[in-house]
């Protein structure tokens, strides 16, 4: 196959399984019908770390045959990991949160297949998608910050950067290297 098609989605911010959920489902289904080879979702599937919309969406993608690591890659965003709350102090919210653990468990199947995990943490994940394409999906959520608006600044810790660089050096024969992330790191 001379063309490899990747669909990249981000920031659905689902809070329930109503109108916006159905719109996101139709968008994902349209990509499948268009003939993409791989889908990447980089963060903020939900709005406040709700498990139920992710569980239902993942079930739907599973029925369509799109939850395996060879077809789907996910990198979480800050809204997938951290709940919206008035709890203080915010800076105590490091990983793993129970929300992060649930997200990892629900989406475990997308880390199977050709996935090579770069670190002990499930993210960043690195995959060989085809003889010509490699992909790295990064969660750049800034952790250990007092103010929630600082989470959106993004960060790529040195161990993550080293793991990504090592993965790309290992696959210099692949002419197409794709990096997908939720936040732009500052």
TORPA-4810 file (N, C-alpha, C, O; in nm, 3 decimals):
<nodes>
NODE_1_0.085_-0.117_0.000_0.000_0.000_0.000_0.090_0.124_0.000_0.177_0.137_0.086_X
NODE_2_0.069_0.212_-0.094_0.156_0.329_-0.106_0.117_0.442_-0.012_0.203_0.523_0.024_X
NODE_3_-0.006_0.452_0.028_-0.050_0.557_0.119_-0.090_0.497_0.253_-0.153_0.391_0.258_X
NODE_4_-0.053_0.564_0.360_-0.094_0.522_0.493_-0.169_0.639_0.554_-0.113_0.748_0.570_X
NODE_5_-0.293_0.618_0.587_-0.379_0.726_0.635_-0.395_0.720_0.787_-0.432_0.617_0.844_X
NODE_6_-0.367_0.833_0.851_-0.383_0.846_0.995_-0.486_0.956_1.022_-0.478_1.065_0.966_X
NODE_7_-0.582_0.925_1.108_-0.678_1.026_1.154_-0.640_1.064_1.296_-0.622_0.977_1.381_X
NODE_8_-0.628_1.193_1.322_-0.587_1.243_1.452_-0.701_1.325_1.513_-0.749_1.421_1.453_X
NODE_9_-0.745_1.285_1.633_-0.853_1.353_1.703_-0.804_1.399_1.840_-0.715_1.339_1.899_X
NODE_10_-0.864_1.506_1.889_-0.830_1.556_2.021_-0.946_1.639_2.075_-1.025_1.695_1.999_X
NODE_11_-0.954_1.645_2.206_-1.042_1.739_2.276_-1.191_1.723_2.247_-1.259_1.820_2.215_X
NODE_12_-1.240_1.601_2.258_-1.384_1.581_2.249_-1.455_1.643_2.371_-1.565_1.696_2.356_X
NODE_13_-1.395_1.637_2.489_-1.449_1.692_2.613_-1.591_1.642_2.640_-1.681_1.721_2.667_X
NODE_14_-1.610_1.512_2.632_-1.741_1.453_2.656_-1.772_1.456_2.806_-1.686_1.423_2.888_X
NODE_15_-1.893_1.495_2.840_-1.933_1.496_2.981_-2.045_1.396_3.008_-2.079_1.369_3.123_X
NODE_16_-2.101_1.342_2.902_-2.205_1.241_2.915_-2.213_1.165_2.784_-2.123_1.175_2.701_X
NODE_17_-2.319_1.090_2.765_-2.333_1.013_2.642_-2.448_1.066_2.556_-2.518_0.988_2.491_X
NODE_18_-2.466_1.195_2.557_-2.573_1.258_2.481_-2.531_1.303_2.343_-2.461_1.232_2.271_X
NODE_19_-2.574_1.424_2.308_-2.557_1.478_2.174_-2.409_1.488_2.132_-2.373_1.447_2.022_X
NODE_20_-2.325_1.542_2.220_-2.182_1.556_2.187_-2.115_1.420_2.172_-2.027_1.402_2.088_X
NODE_21_-2.156_1.325_2.255_-2.102_1.189_2.245_-2.135_1.129_2.108_-2.049_1.071_2.043_X
NODE_22_-2.259_1.145_2.066_-2.300_1.091_1.935_-2.226_1.160_1.821_-2.190_1.097_1.722_X
NODE_23_-2.203_1.289_1.836_-2.128_1.364_1.734_-1.984_1.310_1.725_-1.933_1.289_1.615_X
NODE_24_-1.920_1.287_1.838_-1.784_1.232_1.839_-1.783_1.091_1.778_-1.693_1.057_1.702_X
NODE_25_-1.883_1.011_1.812_-1.892_0.875_1.756_-1.905_0.879_1.603_-1.841_0.801_1.533_X
NODE_26_-1.990_0.970_1.554_-2.006_0.982_1.408_-1.876_1.026_1.341_-1.844_0.980_1.231_X
NODE_27_-1.803_1.113_1.406_-1.676_1.159_1.351_-1.576_1.044_1.342_-1.508_1.027_1.241_X
NODE_28_-1.567_0.965_1.447_-1.478_0.848_1.445_-1.523_0.747_1.340_-1.441_0.693_1.266_X
NODE_29_-1.652_0.723_1.333_-1.706_0.629_1.234_-1.680_0.678_1.091_-1.650_0.598_1.003_X
NODE_30_-1.690_0.808_1.068_-1.661_0.865_0.936_-1.517_0.840_0.896_-1.489_0.810_0.780_X
NODE_31_-1.425_0.853_0.989_-1.284_0.827_0.959_-1.264_0.681_0.919_-1.190_0.651_0.826_X
NODE_32_-1.331_0.591_0.990_-1.321_0.449_0.957_-1.376_0.425_0.817_-1.313_0.356_0.737_X
NODE_33_-1.492_0.480_0.788_-1.553_0.462_0.657_-1.470_0.527_0.546_-1.474_0.481_0.432_X
NODE_34_-1.397_0.632_0.577_-1.309_0.697_0.481_-1.192_0.607_0.444_-1.131_0.624_0.338_X
NODE_35_-1.160_0.513_0.531_-1.054_0.418_0.501_-0.921_0.446_0.568_-0.816_0.412_0.515_X
NODE_36_-0.926_0.510_0.687_-0.800_0.533_0.757_-0.739_0.401_0.801_-0.810_0.302_0.823_X
NODE_37_-0.609_0.401_0.812_-0.538_0.281_0.858_-0.518_0.282_1.009_-0.509_0.176_1.072_X
NODE_38_-0.511_0.402_1.067_-0.484_0.414_1.209_-0.549_0.542_1.261_-0.552_0.644_1.192_X
NODE_39_-0.600_0.536_1.384_-0.656_0.655_1.449_-0.574_0.685_1.574_-0.530_0.595_1.645_X
NODE_40_-0.555_0.815_1.600_-0.487_0.863_1.719_-0.580_0.960_1.789_-0.632_1.053_1.728_X
NODE_41_-0.601_0.938_1.918_-0.678_1.032_1.999_-0.581_1.085_2.104_-0.530_1.009_2.187_X
NODE_42_-0.558_1.216_2.100_-0.461_1.274_2.192_-0.529_1.366_2.292_-0.518_1.488_2.285_X
NODE_43_-0.597_1.307_2.382_-0.637_1.375_2.501_-0.771_1.443_2.506_-0.832_1.480_2.405_X
NODE_44_-0.814_1.458_2.629_-0.941_1.521_2.666_-1.059_1.457_2.595_-1.144_1.525_2.538_X
NODE_45_-1.063_1.325_2.601_-1.180_1.253_2.553_-1.300_1.298_2.636_-1.409_1.321_2.582_X
NODE_46_-1.279_1.310_2.767_-1.385_1.354_2.856_-1.348_1.490_2.916_-1.237_1.540_2.897_X
NODE_47_-1.443_1.547_2.988_-1.421_1.681_3.040_-1.368_1.684_3.182_-1.297_1.778_3.218_X
NODE_48_-1.400_1.587_3.263_-1.357_1.591_3.403_-1.329_1.451_3.457_-1.376_1.414_3.564_X
NODE_49_-1.253_1.376_3.380_-1.208_1.242_3.420_-1.323_1.145_3.446_-1.310_1.056_3.531_X
NODE_50_-1.434_1.160_3.376_-1.544_1.066_3.391_-1.507_0.934_3.322_-1.452_0.933_3.211_X
NODE_51_-1.537_0.827_3.387_-1.505_0.696_3.331_-1.613_0.647_3.234_-1.581_0.583_3.134_X
NODE_52_-1.737_0.675_3.263_-1.848_0.617_3.186_-1.845_0.653_3.037_-1.858_0.562_2.955_X
NODE_53_-1.830_0.779_2.997_-1.825_0.807_2.853_-1.710_0.735_2.782_-1.725_0.691_2.669_X
NODE_54_-1.594_0.724_2.849_-1.480_0.653_2.788_-1.514_0.505_2.773_-1.487_0.445_2.669_X
NODE_55_-1.573_0.448_2.877_-1.609_0.305_2.872_-1.705_0.278_2.757_-1.687_0.181_2.683_X
NODE_56_-1.806_0.362_2.741_-1.905_0.341_2.635_-1.843_0.365_2.498_-1.868_0.289_2.405_X
NODE_57_-1.764_0.471_2.485_-1.698_0.498_2.356_-1.603_0.385_2.320_-1.598_0.343_2.204_X
NODE_58_-1.528_0.335_2.417_-1.434_0.227_2.390_-1.508_0.099_2.351_-1.460_0.022_2.268_X
NODE_59_-1.624_0.076_2.412_-1.706_-0.039_2.374_-1.754_-0.028_2.230_-1.754_-0.126_2.156_X
NODE_60_-1.795_0.091_2.192_-1.840_0.114_2.055_-1.726_0.094_1.957_-1.742_0.027_1.855_X
NODE_61_-1.610_0.151_1.987_-1.494_0.133_1.900_-1.456_-0.015_1.892_-1.414_-0.064_1.786_X
NODE_62_-1.471_-0.087_2.002_-1.443_-0.231_2.003_-1.537_-0.308_1.911_-1.494_-0.397_1.839_X
NODE_63_-1.666_-0.273_1.913_-1.762_-0.339_1.824_-1.727_-0.311_1.677_-1.755_-0.393_1.590_X
NODE_64_-1.668_-0.196_1.651_-1.627_-0.162_1.514_-1.491_-0.221_1.479_-1.444_-0.207_1.366_X
NODE_65_-1.426_-0.287_1.577_-1.295_-0.347_1.553_-1.180_-0.249_1.557_-1.079_-0.268_1.489_X
NODE_66_-1.193_-0.142_1.637_-1.092_-0.036_1.636_-1.029_-0.007_1.771_-0.997_0.109_1.800_X
NODE_67_-1.009_-0.109_1.853_-0.942_-0.084_1.981_-0.808_-0.154_1.992_-0.743_-0.147_2.097_X
NODE_68_-0.765_-0.222_1.888_-0.636_-0.289_1.896_-0.524_-0.189_1.876_-0.543_-0.082_1.819_X
NODE_69_-0.407_-0.224_1.924_-0.291_-0.138_1.911_-0.247_-0.116_1.768_-0.178_-0.018_1.739_X
NODE_70_-0.286_-0.203_1.680_-0.249_-0.184_1.540_-0.339_-0.084_1.469_-0.305_-0.035_1.361_X
NODE_71_-0.456_-0.052_1.530_-0.549_0.042_1.467_-0.571_0.170_1.545_-0.618_0.269_1.489_X
NODE_72_-0.539_0.170_1.673_-0.573_0.284_1.759_-0.456_0.316_1.852_-0.390_0.226_1.904_X
NODE_73_-0.433_0.444_1.872_-0.337_0.492_1.971_-0.405_0.602_2.051_-0.476_0.686_1.995_X
NODE_74_-0.381_0.601_2.181_-0.440_0.701_2.268_-0.330_0.761_2.355_-0.245_0.689_2.406_X
NODE_75_-0.333_0.891_2.372_-0.251_0.960_2.472_-0.346_1.049_2.550_-0.418_1.129_2.491_X
NODE_76_-0.348_1.036_2.682_-0.445_1.112_2.760_-0.410_1.259_2.769_-0.296_1.300_2.746_X
NODE_77_-0.512_1.337_2.804_-0.493_1.479_2.831_-0.526_1.509_2.976_-0.568_1.421_3.050_X
NODE_78_-0.506_1.632_3.016_-0.529_1.669_3.155_-0.673_1.645_3.199_-0.695_1.606_3.314_X
NODE_79_-0.772_1.666_3.112_-0.910_1.643_3.151_-0.944_1.495_3.164_-1.040_1.460_3.232_X
NODE_80_-0.867_1.409_3.100_-0.887_1.264_3.114_-0.833_1.214_3.247_-0.879_1.114_3.300_X
NODE_81_-0.735_1.284_3.300_-0.663_1.237_3.418_-0.713_1.301_3.547_-0.738_1.232_3.646_X
NODE_82_-0.729_1.433_3.544_-0.761_1.507_3.666_-0.908_1.544_3.671_-0.962_1.598_3.574_X
NODE_83_-0.975_1.517_3.784_-1.115_1.556_3.797_-1.128_1.705_3.821_-1.034_1.769_3.869_X
NODE_84_-1.242_1.759_3.789_-1.272_1.897_3.824_-1.325_1.894_3.967_-1.422_1.824_3.997_X
NODE_85_-1.263_1.968_4.053_-1.300_1.966_4.194_-1.258_2.097_4.258_-1.177_2.171_4.203_X
NODE_86_-1.311_2.124_4.372_-1.270_2.241_4.448_-1.170_2.201_4.557_-1.140_2.280_4.647_X
NODE_87_-1.120_2.080_4.547_-1.026_2.029_4.645_-0.894_2.107_4.638_-0.844_2.137_4.529_X
NODE_88_-0.840_2.139_4.754_-0.709_2.204_4.761_-0.621_2.121_4.852_-0.675_2.054_4.940_X
NODE_89_-0.493_2.119_4.838_-0.418_2.190_4.735_-0.412_2.107_4.607_-0.398_1.985_4.612_X
NODE_90_-0.421_2.175_4.493_-0.415_2.107_4.365_-0.282_2.037_4.343_-0.277_1.933_4.277_X
NODE_91_-0.174_2.092_4.396_-0.042_2.040_4.365_-0.018_1.898_4.415_0.081_1.835_4.378_X
NODE_92_-0.107_1.847_4.499_-0.090_1.709_4.545_-0.136_1.609_4.440_-0.118_1.488_4.458_X
NODE_93_-0.193_1.657_4.331_-0.243_1.566_4.229_-0.132_1.526_4.135_-0.119_1.583_4.026_X
NODE_94_-0.053_1.432_4.174_0.045_1.375_4.083_-0.011_1.246_4.031_-0.123_1.208_4.067_X
NODE_95_0.063_1.179_3.949_0.019_1.049_3.902_0.067_0.943_3.995_0.165_0.965_4.067_X
NODE_96_0.005_0.828_3.998_-0.119_0.800_3.926_-0.240_0.847_4.006_-0.245_0.830_4.128_X
NODE_97_-0.338_0.905_3.938_-0.466_0.931_4.001_-0.553_0.810_3.971_-0.524_0.733_3.880_X
NODE_98_-0.660_0.793_4.047_-0.750_0.680_4.019_-0.810_0.694_3.880_-0.840_0.594_3.816_X
NODE_99_-0.827_0.817_3.833_-0.882_0.840_3.700_-0.785_0.794_3.592_-0.825_0.734_3.493_X
NODE_100_-0.657_0.824_3.612_-0.554_0.780_3.518_-0.550_0.628_3.513_-0.541_0.569_3.405_X
NODE_101_-0.556_0.564_3.629_-0.554_0.417_3.635_-0.673_0.358_3.561_-0.658_0.260_3.488_X
NODE_102_-0.791_0.415_3.579_-0.910_0.365_3.509_-0.898_0.384_3.358_-0.931_0.293_3.282_X
NODE_103_-0.849_0.500_3.316_-0.830_0.525_3.173_-0.733_0.424_3.114_-0.757_0.370_3.006_X
NODE_104_-0.624_0.400_3.183_-0.525_0.303_3.135_-0.586_0.163_3.124_-0.561_0.092_3.027_X
NODE_105_-0.665_0.126_3.222_-0.727_-0.007_3.219_-0.829_-0.018_3.106_-0.831_-0.118_3.034_X
NODE_106_-0.914_0.084_3.090_-1.016_0.081_2.985_-0.955_0.075_2.845_-1.011_0.010_2.757_X
NODE_107_-0.843_0.141_2.826_-0.786_0.153_2.692_-0.662_0.065_2.672_-0.586_0.085_2.578_X
NODE_108_-0.644_-0.031_2.759_-0.527_-0.121_2.753_-0.510_-0.186_2.616_-0.398_-0.204_2.570_X
NODE_109_-0.619_-0.220_2.552_-0.611_-0.292_2.424_-0.540_-0.212_2.315_-0.481_-0.271_2.225_X
NODE_110_-0.543_-0.078_2.323_-0.477_0.000_2.218_-0.326_0.003_2.237_-0.254_0.053_2.151_X
NODE_111_-0.278_-0.050_2.348_-0.134_-0.057_2.368_-0.079_-0.194_2.332_0.039_-0.222_2.353_X
NODE_112_-0.165_-0.279_2.278_-0.121_-0.410_2.232_-0.086_-0.403_2.085_-0.105_-0.300_2.020_X
NODE_113_-0.036_-0.511_2.033_-0.003_-0.513_1.891_0.141_-0.473_1.871_0.231_-0.530_1.933_X
NODE_114_0.164_-0.375_1.786_0.300_-0.335_1.752_0.356_-0.229_1.846_0.458_-0.167_1.816_X
NODE_115_0.291_-0.208_1.958_0.331_-0.101_2.049_0.460_-0.136_2.123_0.476_-0.247_2.172_X
NODE_116_0.549_-0.041_2.129_0.671_-0.052_2.208_0.665_0.060_2.310_0.678_0.177_2.273_X
NODE_117_0.645_0.028_2.434_0.635_0.133_2.534_0.773_0.185_2.568_0.866_0.108_2.592_X
NODE_118_0.783_0.314_2.569_0.913_0.376_2.587_0.955_0.384_2.734_1.075_0.388_2.764_X
NODE_119_0.861_0.387_2.825_0.891_0.399_2.967_0.801_0.306_3.046_0.716_0.238_2.990_X
NODE_120_0.821_0.305_3.179_0.734_0.225_3.264_0.591_0.274_3.258_0.497_0.194_3.258_X
NODE_121_0.573_0.405_3.252_0.443_0.467_3.236_0.391_0.429_3.097_0.471_0.420_3.004_X
NODE_122_0.261_0.406_3.079_0.211_0.370_2.946_0.232_0.475_2.839_0.215_0.447_2.720_X
NODE_123_0.268_0.597_2.879_0.288_0.704_2.783_0.423_0.766_2.806_0.457_0.788_2.923_X
NODE_124_0.502_0.797_2.708_0.467_0.791_2.567_0.465_0.647_2.517_0.535_0.561_2.569_X
NODE_125_0.383_0.624_2.418_0.385_0.494_2.354_0.439_0.513_2.213_0.417_0.617_2.151_X
NODE_126_0.508_0.413_2.166_0.572_0.421_2.035_0.534_0.297_1.956_0.534_0.186_2.009_X
NODE_127_0.500_0.317_1.829_0.453_0.207_1.747_0.513_0.213_1.608_0.535_0.319_1.551_X
NODE_128_0.537_0.094_1.555_0.569_0.081_1.413_0.435_0.052_1.346_0.376_-0.053_1.368_X
NODE_129_0.389_0.146_1.264_0.258_0.131_1.201_0.264_0.059_1.067_0.171_-0.013_1.030_X
NODE_130_0.372_0.077_0.996_0.389_0.014_0.864_0.538_0.011_0.834_0.618_0.063_0.912_X
NODE_131_0.578_-0.050_0.724_0.720_-0.048_0.689_0.778_0.092_0.671_0.900_0.109_0.672_X
NODE_132_0.692_0.191_0.654_0.740_0.327_0.630_0.703_0.427_0.738_0.748_0.542_0.734_X
NODE_133_0.619_0.387_0.837_0.564_0.484_0.933_0.584_0.437_1.077_0.554_0.323_1.112_X
NODE_134_0.636_0.528_1.158_0.640_0.507_1.303_0.567_0.621_1.370_0.561_0.732_1.317_X
NODE_135_0.512_0.594_1.487_0.430_0.691_1.559_0.470_0.693_1.705_0.495_0.588_1.765_X
NODE_136_0.477_0.811_1.762_0.492_0.828_1.906_0.375_0.913_1.953_0.349_1.019_1.897_X
NODE_137_0.305_0.867_2.056_0.194_0.943_2.115_0.237_0.986_2.254_0.276_0.904_2.337_X
NODE_138_0.228_1.115_2.278_0.276_1.172_2.403_0.164_1.232_2.486_0.074_1.298_2.433_X
NODE_139_0.170_1.208_2.614_0.086_1.278_2.709_0.174_1.387_2.767_0.267_1.358_2.842_X
NODE_140_0.147_1.510_2.734_0.231_1.620_2.779_0.166_1.699_2.893_0.202_1.814_2.917_X
NODE_141_0.071_1.638_2.962_0.005_1.707_3.074_0.110_1.743_3.179_0.188_1.659_3.222_X
NODE_142_0.110_1.868_3.218_0.204_1.913_3.320_0.153_1.870_3.456_0.043_1.906_3.497_X
NODE_143_0.233_1.792_3.525_0.196_1.741_3.657_0.254_1.827_3.768_0.342_1.910_3.746_X
NODE_144_0.201_1.806_3.887_0.253_1.868_4.009_0.253_2.020_4.002_0.350_2.085_4.042_X
NODE_145_0.145_2.077_3.953_0.131_2.221_3.949_0.018_2.263_4.043_-0.082_2.192_4.056_X
NODE_146_0.035_2.376_4.108_-0.068_2.423_4.200_-0.192_2.471_4.127_-0.303_2.452_4.176_X
NODE_147_-0.176_2.532_4.013_-0.289_2.593_3.945_-0.330_2.509_3.825_-0.247_2.483_3.737_X
NODE_148_-0.457_2.466_3.818_-0.501_2.381_3.708_-0.476_2.440_3.571_-0.449_2.365_3.477_X
NODE_149_-0.484_2.575_3.555_-0.461_2.630_3.422_-0.318_2.608_3.376_-0.291_2.618_3.256_X
NODE_150_-0.225_2.579_3.465_-0.086_2.552_3.426_-0.071_2.413_3.365_0.027_2.387_3.295_X
NODE_151_-0.168_2.323_3.390_-0.159_2.189_3.330_-0.158_2.198_3.178_-0.094_2.116_3.112_X
NODE_152_-0.229_2.295_3.124_-0.241_2.307_2.980_-0.113_2.360_2.914_-0.105_2.363_2.792_X
NODE_153_-0.015_2.401_2.993_0.110_2.447_2.934_0.187_2.333_2.870_0.258_2.354_2.772_X
NODE_154_0.173_2.216_2.923_0.240_2.100_2.868_0.386_2.092_2.909_0.452_2.194_2.932_X
NODE_155_0.435_1.970_2.917_0.576_1.948_2.944_0.616_1.813_2.889_0.535_1.721_2.881_X
NODE_156_0.740_1.801_2.851_0.797_1.674_2.809_0.921_1.651_2.894_1.028_1.704_2.864_X
NODE_157_0.907_1.572_3.000_1.021_1.549_3.088_1.138_1.485_3.012_1.118_1.418_2.910_X
NODE_158_1.256_1.507_3.061_1.377_1.457_2.997_1.371_1.306_2.970_1.409_1.264_2.860_X
NODE_159_1.325_1.223_3.063_1.318_1.079_3.031_1.227_1.048_2.911_1.256_0.957_2.833_X
NODE_160_1.119_1.123_2.897_1.029_1.105_2.782_1.100_1.146_2.653_1.095_1.073_2.554_X
NODE_161_1.165_1.261_2.655_1.237_1.307_2.536_1.344_1.207_2.495_1.361_1.179_2.377_X
NODE_162_1.416_1.154_2.592_1.520_1.055_2.562_1.460_0.927_2.503_1.515_0.870_2.408_X
NODE_163_1.349_0.883_2.559_1.285_0.761_2.508_1.237_0.780_2.364_1.253_0.690_2.281_X
NODE_164_1.178_0.895_2.335_1.131_0.923_2.200_1.249_0.929_2.103_1.243_0.870_1.995_X
NODE_165_1.354_0.998_2.141_1.473_1.007_2.055_1.532_0.869_2.030_1.570_0.838_1.917_X
NODE_166_1.540_0.787_2.133_1.595_0.652_2.117_1.509_0.569_2.023_1.561_0.493_1.941_X
NODE_167_1.377_0.582_2.034_1.287_0.507_1.946_1.306_0.549_1.801_1.316_0.464_1.713_X
NODE_168_1.312_0.679_1.775_1.331_0.725_1.638_1.469_0.685_1.583_1.480_0.652_1.465_X
NODE_169_1.573_0.689_1.667_1.706_0.643_1.620_1.703_0.496_1.583_1.770_0.453_1.489_X
NODE_170_1.624_0.418_1.657_1.613_0.275_1.629_1.544_0.250_1.496_1.563_0.144_1.436_X
NODE_171_1.465_0.344_1.449_1.385_0.327_1.326_1.421_0.431_1.220_1.333_0.489_1.157_X
NODE_172_1.549_0.452_1.200_1.594_0.548_1.099_1.556_0.505_0.957_1.553_0.587_0.866_X
NODE_173_1.527_0.375_0.940_1.489_0.325_0.807_1.345_0.364_0.769_1.306_0.348_0.654_X
NODE_174_1.269_0.413_0.865_1.130_0.453_0.837_1.129_0.600_0.793_1.168_0.686_0.871_X
NODE_175_1.086_0.629_0.672_1.090_0.767_0.624_0.987_0.860_0.689_1.002_0.982_0.682_X
NODE_176_0.883_0.804_0.751_0.778_0.888_0.810_0.771_0.865_0.960_0.742_0.755_1.007_X
NODE_177_0.800_0.972_1.035_0.797_0.968_1.181_0.691_1.067_1.228_0.702_1.187_1.203_X
NODE_178_0.591_1.017_1.296_0.478_1.099_1.339_0.482_1.113_1.491_0.498_1.014_1.563_X
NODE_179_0.468_1.236_1.537_0.455_1.263_1.680_0.318_1.325_1.702_0.284_1.425_1.639_X
NODE_180_0.239_1.266_1.791_0.107_1.318_1.824_0.103_1.343_1.974_0.139_1.257_2.054_X
NODE_181_0.058_1.464_2.010_0.051_1.496_2.153_-0.070_1.586_2.180_-0.129_1.645_2.090_X
NODE_182_-0.103_1.593_2.307_-0.218_1.672_2.347_-0.186_1.821_2.359_-0.250_1.903_2.293_X
NODE_183_-0.090_1.855_2.439_-0.053_1.996_2.458_0.079_2.025_2.389_0.165_1.937_2.375_X
NODE_184_0.094_2.148_2.349_0.223_2.192_2.299_0.312_2.215_2.421_0.276_2.292_2.510_X
NODE_185_0.426_2.149_2.426_0.513_2.169_2.544_0.579_2.307_2.540_0.620_2.355_2.434_X
NODE_186_0.587_2.370_2.656_0.654_2.501_2.667_0.792_2.481_2.723_0.866_2.577_2.740_X
</nodes>
